[in-house]
Amino acid sequence: MIRKLFWYKTCPFCNQGRLFLYKNLNLNKLYFHCEECERGYYDSEKINIENSFLTLIEEFEAIAATDNDIKEHKLDGLQLNFVYE
């Protein structure tokens, strides 16, 4: 099954990975997840090193955000990129 994965910009922590948009199922909240350093960011307006968290030590289930998730959480104003996987 091919999935559409949304990403926003390059991670400010590692300056290498793309920040993919995921949904934290425990909190029903979207967050940006770096594909390289595994850092996460909850607030699109405060994506910086100080507001990051290491997703590997957090305990929650997550799935890739969908078009509907993005609309529901009012992030459809962001200029998101996407890839198919």
C-alpha positions as CSV (number, residue, x, y, z in Angstrom):
1,M,0.0,0.0,0.0
2,I,1.4,3.4,-1.0
3,R,1.2,6.1,1.7
4,K,1.4,9.9,1.2
5,L,3.8,11.3,3.8
6,F,3.8,15.0,4.6
7,W,6.9,16.9,5.6
8,Y,7.5,20.5,6.5
9,K,11.1,21.6,6.5
10,T,14.6,20.5,7.5
11,C,15.2,19.8,11.2
12,P,17.0,22.6,13.1
13,F,18.6,20.1,15.5
14,C,20.5,18.0,13.0
15,N,20.2,20.2,9.8
16,Q,19.8,17.0,7.8
17,G,16.5,15.2,8.2
18,R,13.1,16.3,7.0
19,L,10.4,16.9,9.6
20,F,7.6,14.5,8.7
21,L,4.1,15.1,10.2
22,Y,2.8,12.4,12.5
23,K,-0.1,11.9,14.8
24,N,0.5,11.1,18.5
25,L,-2.4,8.7,19.1
26,N,-2.2,9.0,22.9
27,L,-2.7,12.7,22.8
28,N,-4.6,13.0,19.5
29,K,-2.1,15.7,18.6
30,L,0.1,16.2,15.5
31,Y,3.8,16.6,15.7
32,F,6.8,17.0,13.4
33,H,9.2,14.0,13.5
34,C,12.8,14.2,12.2
35,E,13.7,11.2,10.0
36,E,17.4,11.5,10.9
37,C,17.9,12.4,14.6
38,E,14.4,11.3,15.9
39,R,13.6,14.7,17.4
40,G,10.0,15.9,17.6
41,Y,8.3,19.2,17.7
42,Y,4.7,19.9,18.5
43,D,4.3,23.6,17.6
44,S,4.9,24.6,13.9
45,E,5.6,28.2,15.0
46,K,8.3,27.1,17.5
47,I,10.4,24.6,15.7
48,N,13.7,25.1,17.3
49,I,16.3,23.2,19.3
50,E,14.9,24.4,22.6
51,N,11.4,23.1,21.9
52,S,12.4,19.7,20.6
53,F,12.0,16.3,22.4
54,L,13.6,13.0,21.7
55,T,10.9,10.7,20.3
56,L,12.8,7.6,21.2
57,I,12.3,8.1,24.9
58,E,8.7,9.1,24.8
59,E,6.1,6.3,25.1
60,F,3.3,6.8,22.6
61,E,1.9,5.3,19.5
62,A,2.1,7.3,16.3
63,I,1.0,7.1,12.7
64,A,1.6,9.3,9.7
65,A,-0.7,12.3,9.5
66,T,-3.4,12.2,6.8
67,D,-5.0,15.0,4.8
68,N,-8.0,14.9,7.2
69,D,-5.7,15.1,10.3
70,I,-4.0,18.2,8.8
71,K,-7.4,19.9,8.2
72,E,-8.8,18.8,11.6
73,H,-5.8,20.2,13.5
74,K,-5.8,23.4,11.4
75,L,-2.4,22.9,9.9
76,D,-3.6,23.1,6.3
77,G,-2.2,26.7,6.0
78,L,1.3,25.4,6.2
79,Q,3.3,24.8,3.0
80,L,3.7,21.1,3.3
81,N,5.7,18.9,0.9
82,F,4.9,15.3,0.4
83,V,6.4,12.0,-0.8
84,Y,4.8,8.7,-1.6
85,E,6.1,5.6,0.2
